[in-house]
Amino acid sequence: MPPDALDDLCALAGIERIYFDQFGTQHEVSGDVICAMTEALGLGGDAEAAALNRMRAAVPLEPATVVHAGDGPAILVTLAAGAEDSLLHWTIAEEQGQTHKGSIRFGDLELADAVEAVGQRWERRQLRMPASLPLGYHKASIKLDDAAATAATALLIVAPSHAFMPAALQDGAGVWGFAIQLYALRSERDWGIGDFGSLATLIEYAAASGAGVIGLNPLHALYLDEPERASPYSPSSRVYLNPLYIDVTSVPDYAESHEASALVRSPDFQAMLARLRERDLIDYQGVAAAKLRVLEILHKSFKRLHVARDTPRAHDFAQFRRAEGEPLRRFAIFQAVREERGSRDSSQRYWRDWPRSLRDPSSPAVAAFASEHAERIEFFEYLHWIAVQQLAACSAAARRAGMPIGLYTDLAVGVDAGAGEAWARQETIVAGWSVGAPPDNWNSRGQDWGLSPVNPIALRREGFRMFIDLVRSNMRCAGALRIDHILGLWRTFWIRHGTDAGQGAYLRYPFADLVGILALESHRARCLVIGEDLGTVPEGLQAELDRAGILSCRVMLFERHSHGRFRTPGEYPRRALVSVSTHDLPTLPAYWRGGDLDLRAKLGFLSKPGQLEGERSRRRADVAQLAAALRQQGLIGEAVPEEAPVEAVYRYLARTPGRLMMVQLEDALGVTEQINVPGTVDEYPNWRRRLPLALKAIFANERVKTLCQALARERPHADRA
């Protein structure tokens, strides 16, 4: 295909023909990759077909339009040339019921653009709407006088210009809190994994210590029938919660079930719980077996004591199922089908290997399966209901404790091809491709994350329903939502299966529309938005996030000038979440001593001659630079401490103007083992390490108490100032 034709195809599809990696190296995407991507997007493999398909998808209205309040909202109307004299009748039905109507000649509308495709000229013109439309999701309809023309309806989303910003972050010294991996928490009564009961205890201790926020790892549903797949960033669904976080003995049905309480109190069960509780690495298989065994009993008790008697609790569950609707039912069906088929053949856990009739969620075969396995499907719905109730109770407890933010939840980038979300949303989630990143400072070969990309054209076609559901469900119990790799709302790096990351390409996404929806949902939920903007950041993205009121993520280990000097506190932006490290990086004690370098060498990442020695030398220089920065702030003396000066580093970070500051509990406890080592699967126990102390002991620890007292002085949030 001629270069000009490829350029046209890229422009229509939103593919970046040329991109630069973090080293500044230019990459040009091949014609083969461009054609394959446009095919995957459903546009066809040549520019003319792509243009025609895009215009047909929009005729006569774009399925969804996002506008900012007060901008004089407009929607685009697309008709074949020659319709200039047609009279256009329009209606806007507001979300709350009010209606607006009007009529205008199509030719009197402002021409936005025109496209020639297959011998036909298509015109797209702007239809202005009333400027007084309130924030929300409204329905726009048009109809032409020409009887042959089909009436059309579309979604008109009126969004605020800024995301919600809590009062505590608008004034004062900012807020600090703990970033934790929920599964890692220990308590005297957990079942071998941190759960919502552990979270409630942490909230109590943290709030009393002056913390204003608890940052959580993604709590997304994983795979109950394959619990050792533990990465919270590779979930089966990002809408629903992981039932392994349920605090079983706090479920109301537990107090009513003699069978469940007798089982749990039995010597054998207590001995099993003791073994699970004492482990330093989580036995996910054992935890799942213990929890599901009891939760199944509780579900049966709930049906007998509540559903059969039509109690208020049964009504609450029925209302929850109605509100969640078909998406929850589909996910529960997916779990049941996967469980049933996988119990006979483990290869049948992957839904793309199911019989063709079961691969379609709307098929008669799936409906028949659902009818035959109704009780099991209801059990999975029950688990989600209980999990939402317990997380909501934790969120309410944080508010009662005076935390100005409370919980911040984390939305993962995506799901893999075998996920329940991919099964349920096959029109929107693309098969045969993965999301990843080009070569950067941390991975010279690039990264393939094994997550399936979202088709932005299909996403708009469905009125952004998938994105709205994701954001709304993850904000439900949160005072803040962190969007992992928010760069993906601007552009996403696609990698075709069977190729390496160096042969990938960036696809642009409707960033302004997605951020508008984020802002609207954040105001409705009164939820702060944080964008994880690390990696190969496109020019202009951080300025756009700032304009939208979305907090950037600034990691101290990365915040350095080109000559190596660490940025002073005053050089950090105000609208930011600041932290020392992340779950993918070494803890501060490991970084200071270089323990992570020894680990990388052991794992084979530093195998070239002299590579480890070179990295150790660079690390000593980095630590010296960090010590110099601390010394300049009067936080340490002249000598470079042998052990990481954790309190000094966090006091340094607390002096930045960043509105939110997160403390990693592992740092406070002197933990040197990394939470997750990117690039490893079985070589390292990712997402399994528990904290060395139970919560009560953590907050009785002198180092932790001293650190909390220091941060409370540096950052007294509004409720305690």
C-alpha positions in Angstrom: 0.0 0.0 0.0 1.4 3.5 -0.9 2.7 5.6 2.0 0.0 8.2 1.5 -2.7 5.6 1.7 -1.2 4.2 5.0 -1.1 7.8 6.4 -4.8 8.2 5.5 -5.6 4.9 7.1 -3.8 5.8 10.3 -5.6 9.2 10.4 -9.0 7.5 10.1 -8.3 4.8 12.6 -6.3 6.9 15.1 -3.1 5.0 14.7 0.2 6.8 15.4 2.3 6.0 12.3 5.5 7.2 14.0 6.2 7.2 17.7 9.2 7.8 20.0 10.2 5.5 22.9 11.5 6.8 26.3 15.1 6.8 24.8 14.0 9.2 22.1 14.3 6.5 19.4 11.9 6.9 16.5 9.8 3.9 15.4 7.8 3.7 12.2 4.8 1.3 12.2 4.8 -1.2 9.3 1.9 -1.3 6.8 1.1 -4.8 7.8 0.5 -3.8 11.4 -1.6 -0.8 10.4 -3.8 -2.9 8.1 -4.2 -5.6 10.8 -5.1 -3.0 13.4 -7.8 -1.4 11.3 -9.3 -4.8 10.6 -9.4 -5.5 14.3 -11.2 -2.2 14.8 -13.8 -3.2 12.3 -12.9 -0.5 9.7 -11.5 -2.6 6.9 -8.0 -2.7 5.7 -7.9 0.3 3.3 -8.5 4.0 3.7 -11.7 4.2 1.6 -13.4 1.3 3.3 -12.4 2.7 6.7 -13.8 6.1 5.8 -17.0 4.7 4.7 -17.4 2.4 7.7 -16.7 5.4 10.1 -19.3 7.5 8.3 -21.9 4.7 8.3 -21.3 4.1 12.0 -22.2 7.8 12.6 -25.2 8.1 10.3 -27.0 10.2 11.1 -25.9 10.8 14.7 -22.7 9.9 16.6 -23.9 7.2 19.1 -22.6 9.4 22.0 -21.3 13.0 22.4 -19.6 14.4 25.4 -19.7 18.2 26.0 -18.7 20.5 28.8 -21.4 22.4 30.7 -21.8 26.0 29.5 -19.9 25.4 26.3 -23.0 25.7 24.1 -23.2 21.9 23.5 -23.4 20.7 19.9 -24.0 17.3 18.3 -22.8 16.2 14.9 -25.4 15.3 12.3 -24.1 13.3 9.3 -26.0 13.0 6.0 -25.2 12.4 2.4 -24.6 15.5 0.4 -27.8 17.0 -1.2 -29.8 17.0 2.0 -29.2 20.7 2.7 -32.8 21.7 2.2 -34.1 18.9 4.5 -35.8 20.2 7.7 -34.3 18.7 10.8 -36.5 18.3 13.9 -34.6 17.7 17.1 -35.5 16.8 20.7 -33.4 16.7 23.9 -34.9 14.6 26.7 -33.0 15.4 29.9 -32.1 12.7 32.3 -34.6 14.1 34.9 -37.4 14.4 32.4 -37.5 17.9 31.0 -37.7 18.1 27.2 -36.4 20.7 24.6 -37.4 20.8 20.9 -36.6 22.7 17.8 -36.3 22.6 14.0 -33.7 23.8 11.5 -32.6 23.3 7.8 -29.7 20.9 7.6 -27.9 23.3 5.3 -28.1 26.1 7.9 -26.0 24.1 10.3 -22.3 24.8 10.5 -20.2 22.4 8.3 -17.7 20.5 10.5 -16.2 18.3 7.8 -16.9 16.2 4.8 -15.7 12.8 3.5 -15.7 11.3 0.0 -16.2 7.5 0.1 -17.2 5.1 -2.7 -18.3 7.9 -4.9 -20.5 9.6 -2.2 -19.9 12.8 -0.3 -20.9 12.8 3.3 -21.3 16.0 5.3 -21.1 16.3 9.1 -22.7 19.5 10.5 -23.0 20.9 14.0 -26.4 21.1 15.7 -26.3 23.5 18.6 -28.2 22.5 21.8 -29.6 24.7 24.6 -26.7 26.0 26.7 -28.8 25.5 29.9 -28.6 21.7 29.9 -27.7 20.3 33.3 -24.9 17.9 34.0 -25.9 14.3 33.2 -26.8 11.7 30.5 -29.5 13.1 28.1 -31.1 11.6 25.0 -30.8 13.5 21.7 -33.2 12.6 18.9 -33.5 13.9 15.3 -36.0 13.3 12.5 -36.2 14.6 8.9 -39.2 15.7 7.0 -38.1 13.3 4.4 -40.2 10.2 5.1 -37.4 8.0 3.8 -35.0 9.2 6.4 -34.8 7.2 9.6 -35.1 8.9 12.9 -32.1 8.6 15.1 -31.3 8.9 18.8 -28.0 9.3 20.6 -26.6 9.9 24.1 -25.6 13.5 25.0 -23.4 13.6 28.0 -23.0 17.0 29.7 -19.9 16.9 31.9 -18.2 19.4 34.3 -14.8 20.8 33.2 -13.1 19.5 36.4 -13.2 16.3 38.4 -14.4 16.5 42.0 -11.9 17.9 44.5 -12.5 17.4 48.2 -12.3 20.5 50.4 -9.4 19.0 52.4 -7.2 19.0 49.3 -8.1 22.6 48.3 -6.8 24.2 51.5 -4.3 23.3 54.2 -1.2 21.2 54.1 -2.6 18.2 52.2 -3.4 14.7 53.4 -1.3 11.7 54.1 -2.2 8.0 54.5 -1.1 4.4 54.0 -0.8 2.6 50.6 -1.4 -1.1 51.3 -2.0 -4.4 49.7 -5.2 -5.6 51.3 -4.3 -9.3 51.1 -1.0 -8.6 53.0 -2.6 -7.4 56.2 -2.5 -9.6 59.2 -4.8 -9.8 62.2 -5.5 -12.2 65.0 -8.7 -13.4 63.3 -8.0 -13.4 59.6 -8.2 -16.6 57.5 -4.7 -16.5 55.9 -5.4 -13.3 53.9 -6.1 -9.7 54.7 -9.9 -9.0 54.3 -12.5 -6.4 54.8 -12.4 -7.1 58.5 -8.7 -6.4 58.5 -9.4 -3.2 56.5 -11.8 -2.0 59.2 -9.2 -2.5 61.9 -6.6 -0.7 59.8 -8.9 2.3 59.4 -9.4 2.5 63.1 -5.6 2.5 63.9 -4.7 4.7 60.9 -7.3 7.4 61.6 -6.2 7.6 65.2 -2.6 8.1 64.0 -3.6 11.1 61.8 -3.9 9.4 58.4 -6.6 10.7 56.1 -6.6 8.1 53.4 -6.0 4.4 52.8 -4.8 3.4 49.4 -5.8 -0.1 48.2 -4.6 -2.4 45.5 -7.3 -3.3 42.9 -10.0 -5.3 44.6 -11.3 -6.8 41.3 -12.7 -10.2 40.9 -10.1 -12.8 40.0 -10.6 -16.5 39.3 -12.2 -18.4 42.2 -11.7 -21.8 40.5 -8.0 -20.9 39.9 -7.1 -18.8 43.0 -3.4 -19.0 42.6 -3.8 -16.5 39.7 -3.3 -13.8 42.2 -2.3 -10.6 40.3 -4.9 -7.9 41.1 -3.9 -6.2 37.8 -5.0 -9.2 35.7 -8.5 -9.7 36.9 -11.5 -11.6 35.4 -13.7 -8.5 36.0 -12.9 -4.9 37.0 -16.6 -4.2 37.9 -17.0 -6.9 40.6 -15.1 -7.6 43.8 -12.9 -10.4 44.8 -14.9 -12.6 47.3 -11.8 -13.8 49.0 -11.7 -10.4 50.7 -15.0 -11.2 52.5 -14.7 -11.3 56.3 -16.7 -14.5 56.6 -17.6 -14.4 60.3 -18.9 -10.8 59.9 -21.5 -11.8 57.4 -24.9 -11.5 59.1 -25.9 -15.0 57.9 -23.0 -16.5 59.9 -24.6 -15.5 63.2 -27.7 -17.3 62.1 -26.1 -20.5 60.8 -25.4 -23.1 63.5 -23.9 -25.4 60.8 -21.4 -22.7 59.7 -20.3 -21.7 63.2 -20.0 -25.3 64.3 -17.8 -26.1 61.3 -15.6 -23.0 61.9 -15.2 -23.8 65.7 -14.3 -27.4 65.0 -10.7 -28.4 66.0 -9.7 -29.4 62.4 -11.0 -26.2 60.9 -9.3 -24.1 63.5 -6.0 -25.9 63.0 -6.3 -25.3 59.2 -7.0 -21.6 59.9 -3.9 -21.4 62.2 -1.8 -22.9 59.4 -3.1 -20.4 56.9 -2.7 -17.5 59.3 0.9 -18.3 60.2 2.2 -18.4 56.6 4.4 -15.6 55.3 3.2 -16.3 51.7 -0.5 -16.6 51.1 -1.8 -20.1 50.3 -4.6 -18.8 47.9 -5.8 -22.4 47.2 -6.2 -23.0 50.9 -7.8 -19.7 51.6 -10.3 -20.1 48.8 -11.2 -23.6 49.9 -11.9 -22.5 53.5 -13.8 -19.4 52.6 -16.0 -20.8 49.9 -16.8 -23.9 51.9 -18.4 -21.7 54.7 -19.9 -19.1 52.3 -21.7 -21.9 50.5 -23.3 -22.9 53.8 -24.2 -19.2 54.5 -25.9 -18.9 51.1 -28.0 -21.9 51.7 -28.9 -20.6 55.2 -29.8 -17.2 53.6 -32.1 -18.9 51.1 -33.8 -20.9 53.9 -34.2 -18.2 56.5 -34.7 -15.1 54.3 -35.6 -15.9 50.7 -38.1 -18.5 51.6 -39.6 -16.2 54.2 -39.6 -13.1 52.0 -37.8 -11.1 54.7 -36.5 -7.5 54.4 -33.0 -8.9 53.9 -34.2 -11.0 51.0 -35.8 -7.9 49.6 -32.4 -6.1 49.8 -30.7 -8.8 47.9 -33.4 -8.9 45.2 -33.1 -5.1 44.9 -29.4 -5.4 44.6 -29.7 -8.0 41.8 -32.2 -5.8 39.9 -30.0 -2.7 40.2 -26.9 -4.6 39.0 -29.0 -6.2 36.2 -27.8 -8.2 33.3 -24.1 -7.4 33.7 -23.9 -9.1 37.1 -26.0 -12.0 35.9 -23.7 -12.5 32.9 -20.6 -12.5 35.1 -22.2 -15.0 37.5 -23.1 -17.2 34.6 -19.5 -17.0 33.3 -18.2 -18.1 36.7 -20.6 -21.0 36.8 -19.8 -22.2 33.2 -16.1 -21.9 33.8 -16.3 -23.7 37.1 -18.5 -26.5 35.7 -16.4 -27.1 32.5 -13.0 -26.6 34.3 -13.9 -29.2 37.0 -13.9 -31.8 34.2 -11.0 -30.5 32.1 -8.7 -27.7 33.3 -8.2 -26.5 29.7 -11.9 -25.7 29.6 -11.4 -22.8 32.0 -10.5 -20.7 28.9 -13.8 -19.6 27.4 -12.5 -19.4 23.9 -12.1 -23.2 24.0 -15.7 -23.7 25.1 -18.2 -25.1 22.6 -19.2 -22.4 20.1 -22.7 -22.2 21.6 -21.4 -21.3 25.1 -19.0 -18.6 23.8 -22.0 -16.3 23.0 -23.5 -14.9 26.3 -26.8 -14.4 24.5 -27.1 -17.9 23.0 -29.9 -20.4 23.8 -27.3 -22.8 25.2 -26.1 -20.2 27.8 -29.7 -19.5 28.7 -30.4 -23.3 29.2 -27.2 -23.6 31.3 -28.3 -20.7 33.5 -31.7 -22.3 34.0 -30.2 -25.6 35.0 -27.6 -24.0 37.4 -29.7 -21.2 38.8 -28.7 -21.8 42.4 -25.0 -21.7 41.7 -25.4 -18.5 39.7 -27.3 -16.9 42.5 -24.5 -17.9 44.9 -22.0 -15.9 42.9 -24.3 -12.9 42.9 -24.7 -13.4 46.7 -20.9 -13.2 47.0 -20.7 -9.9 45.2 -23.6 -8.5 47.3 -21.8 -9.4 50.6 -18.4 -8.0 49.3 -20.0 -4.7 48.3 -21.8 -4.4 51.7 -18.5 -5.0 53.6 -16.5 -2.6 51.5 -19.2 0.0 51.9 -19.1 -0.5 55.6 -15.4 0.1 55.6 -15.8 3.3 53.6 -18.5 4.5 56.0 -16.2 3.7 59.0 -13.4 5.8 57.4 -15.8 8.8 57.1 -17.0 8.4 60.7 -13.3 8.3 61.9 -12.8 11.7 60.3 -10.7 10.7 57.3 -11.1 13.4 54.7 -10.6 11.0 51.8 -11.2 7.6 53.3 -10.5 4.8 50.9 -8.9 5.1 47.5 -9.5 2.2 45.1 -7.5 1.2 42.1 -8.8 0.6 38.6 -6.6 -1.9 36.6 -5.7 -1.3 33.0 -7.7 -4.2 31.6 -8.4 -7.9 31.6 -6.9 -10.8 29.7 -8.5 -12.6 26.8 -9.9 -15.4 29.1 -11.6 -13.0 31.5 -15.3 -12.9 32.2 -15.3 -9.3 31.2 -13.9 -10.3 27.8 -16.6 -13.0 27.4 -19.4 -10.6 28.3 -18.1 -7.6 26.1 -16.8 -9.3 23.0 -18.1 -6.4 20.8 -15.8 -4.0 22.7 -12.8 -6.0 23.9 -10.5 -7.0 21.0 -9.2 -10.5 20.5 -5.8 -11.4 19.1 -4.0 -8.3 20.5 -2.5 -7.3 23.9 -1.8 -4.0 25.6 1.7 -3.2 26.6 4.5 -0.6 26.4 7.4 0.2 24.0 11.0 -0.1 25.3 11.8 2.2 28.2 14.3 2.7 31.0 13.0 -0.3 33.0 12.6 -2.8 30.1 14.7 -2.4 27.0 12.6 -5.0 25.1 9.3 -3.3 25.8 6.4 -5.0 27.7 3.5 -7.2 26.8 1.0 -7.1 29.7 -1.2 -9.9 28.3 -4.3 -7.7 28.6 -6.8 -7.3 25.8 -7.3 -3.8 24.4 -10.6 -2.0 24.1 -11.9 -0.9 20.7 -12.5 2.8 21.0 -14.8 2.9 18.0 -17.0 0.1 19.5 -16.8 1.9 22.9 -18.3 5.1 21.4 -20.9 3.0 19.4 -22.2 1.6 22.7 -22.4 5.1 24.3 -19.3 4.5 26.4 -21.4 2.1 28.5 -18.5 -0.1 29.4 -16.4 2.8 30.7 -19.3 4.3 32.6 -19.9 1.0 34.4 -16.2 0.6 35.2 -15.8 4.0 36.7 -19.2 4.0 38.5 -18.6 0.6 40.2 -15.1 1.5 41.3 -16.2 4.8 42.8 -19.1 3.3 44.6 -17.3 2.9 47.9 -14.3 5.2 47.4 -13.3 8.7 48.3 -10.7 8.6 45.5 -10.1 6.4 42.5 -6.7 5.8 41.0 -6.7 5.0 37.3 -3.8 2.7 36.6 -1.9 3.7 33.5 -4.2 6.7 32.7 -2.0 7.1 29.6 -4.3 4.5 28.1 -7.2 7.0 28.0 -5.0 9.1 25.7 -3.3 6.3 23.7 -2.8 2.6 24.1 0.1 0.5 22.8 -1.2 -2.5 20.9 0.8 -5.6 20.3 -0.4 -8.4 18.0 -0.3 -11.9 19.4 2.8 -13.7 18.2 4.9 -10.6 17.8 7.1 -8.7 20.3 6.5 -5.3 21.8 9.0 -3.7 19.3 6.4 -4.3 16.6 3.5 -2.7 18.4 1.8 0.6 17.6 -0.1 3.3 19.5 -3.8 3.8 19.0 -5.4 7.1 20.1 -8.5 7.1 22.3 -11.2 9.8 22.8 -9.4 11.3 25.7 -11.6 14.4 26.2 -14.7 12.3 26.1 -13.4 9.7 28.6 -12.1 12.4 31.0 -15.4 14.2 30.8 -17.2 11.0 31.9 -14.7 10.6 34.7 -15.4 14.1 35.8 -19.1 13.6 35.8 -19.0 10.4 37.7 -16.5 11.8 40.2 -18.9 14.6 41.0 -21.8 12.2 41.4 -19.8 10.0 43.7 -17.9 12.9 45.4 -14.8 11.0 44.5 -11.3 12.4 43.8 -9.6 11.1 40.6 -5.9 10.1 40.5 -4.1 9.3 37.2 -1.1 7.0 37.3 0.9 8.8 34.6 4.3 7.0 34.8 6.2 5.6 31.9 6.4 6.9 28.3 4.1 10.0 28.9 2.9 11.7 25.7 3.5 15.4 25.5 0.6 17.4 26.8 -1.0 14.7 28.8 0.0 15.9 32.2 -1.2 19.5 31.4 -4.5 18.1 30.3 -4.8 16.0 33.5 -4.1 19.1 35.6 -6.7 21.1 33.7 -9.2 18.4 34.4 -8.5 18.4 38.1 -7.0 14.9 38.1 -4.1 14.3 40.4 -0.8 13.2 38.8 1.4 10.5 40.4 4.9 11.5 41.4 7.3 8.8 42.6 10.2 10.2 44.5 12.7 7.7 43.1 11.8 9.1 39.6 11.7 12.7 40.5 15.2 13.8 39.5 17.0 16.2 37.3 19.0 15.1 34.3 22.3 15.4 36.3 20.9 13.1 39.0 19.9 15.6 41.7 16.6 14.8 43.4 13.9 17.5 43.1 13.5 19.6 46.1 10.1 19.5 47.9 9.1 22.9 46.3 9.7 21.5 42.8 6.8 19.0 43.1 3.4 20.0 41.6 0.5 20.8 43.9 -2.0 18.7 42.1 -0.3 15.3 42.7 -0.2 12.1 44.7 3.4 11.7 46.0 5.0 8.5 47.1 8.5 7.2 47.6 8.0 4.0 45.5 5.3 1.8 44.0 4.3 -1.9 44.2 6.5 -2.6 41.1 9.6 -1.0 42.6 11.9 -1.9 45.6 10.9 -0.9 49.1 12.9 2.1 50.5 15.0 -0.2 52.7 15.9 -2.5 49.8 16.6 0.5 47.5 19.0 2.1 50.1 21.0 -1.2 50.6 20.8 -2.3 46.9 18.9 -5.5 47.9 16.8 -5.2 44.8 19.9 -5.4 42.6 20.9 -8.6 44.1 17.4 -10.0 43.5 17.4 -8.9 39.9 20.8 -10.6 39.4 19.4 -13.8 41.0 16.5 -13.7 38.7 18.8 -13.3 35.6 18.0 -9.7 34.8 21.6 -8.5 35.4 23.4 -11.4 33.8 25.9 -9.6 31.5 29.6 -9.4 32.7 30.1 -6.4 35.0 26.4 -5.4 34.8 25.7 -6.0 38.5 28.8 -4.1 39.6 27.9 -1.2 37.4 24.3 -1.1 38.8 25.7 -1.2 42.4 28.0 1.7 41.6 25.1 3.8 40.2 23.0 2.9 43.1 25.6 4.1 45.6 25.7 7.4 43.7 21.9 7.6 43.7 21.8 7.0 47.5 24.4 9.7 48.0 22.3 12.1 46.0 19.2 11.3 48.1 21.2 11.7 51.3 22.3 15.1 50.0 18.7 16.1 49.4 17.7 15.1 52.9 20.7 16.9 54.4 19.8 20.1 52.5 16.4 19.9 54.3 18.1 19.4 57.7 16.7 15.9 58.0 19.9 14.0 58.4 23.5 14.7 59.5 26.7 14.7 57.4 27.2 11.0 57.2 25.2 8.8 54.9 23.2 6.4 57.1 23.9 2.7 56.7 20.2 1.9 56.9 17.5 3.8 55.1 16.4 6.9 57.1 12.7 6.1 56.5 11.3 8.9 58.7 13.6 11.5 57.1 12.6 10.5 53.6 8.9 10.6 54.3 9.2 14.0 56.1 11.0 15.2 53.0 8.1 14.0 50.9 5.5 15.5 53.3 7.0 18.9 52.7 6.1 18.8 49.0 2.9 20.7 48.0 1.5 17.5 46.6 -2.1 17.2 47.9 -1.9 13.5 48.7 1.0 11.6 50.2 1.1 7.9 50.6 3.3 5.9 53.0 4.1 2.3 52.1 3.7 0.2 55.3 6.6 -2.1 54.1 8.9 0.9 54.3 7.9 1.8 57.9 8.4 -1.8 58.9 11.8 -2.2 57.3 10.6 -4.8 54.8 13.1 -5.5 52.0 11.1 -8.0 49.9 9.5 -6.5 46.9 5.7 -6.8 46.4 5.9 -7.5 42.7 8.8 -7.9 40.3 7.7 -7.1 36.8 8.8 -9.6 34.2 8.4 -12.6 36.5 5.6 -15.1 36.9 6.7 -18.2 38.8 10.3 -17.0 39.4 9.2 -14.8 42.3 6.2 -14.9 44.7 4.4 -11.8 43.4 1.2 -10.6 45.2 1.7 -13.2 48.0 3.8 -11.6 50.7 2.2 -10.8 54.0 3.3 -8.0 56.3 5.6 -9.3 59.1 3.4 -8.0 61.9 -0.3 -8.0 62.8 -2.1 -4.7 62.7 -2.1 -4.3 66.5 1.6 -4.9 66.6 2.3 -2.6 63.7 0.7 0.4 65.4 2.4 -0.4 68.7 5.8 -0.4 66.9 7.9 2.5 68.0 9.2 3.3 64.5 5.7 3.3 63.0 4.4 5.5 65.9 7.3 8.0 65.5 6.7 8.2 61.8 3.0 8.8 62.2 3.6 11.5 64.8 6.1 13.2 62.5 3.8 13.2 59.5 0.8 14.4 61.6 3.0 17.4 62.5 4.1 18.0 58.9 0.7 17.4 57.4 -2.2 18.0 59.8 -5.3 17.5 57.7 -8.2 19.8 58.1 -10.3 17.7 60.4 -7.4 17.5 62.9 -5.7 20.9 62.3 
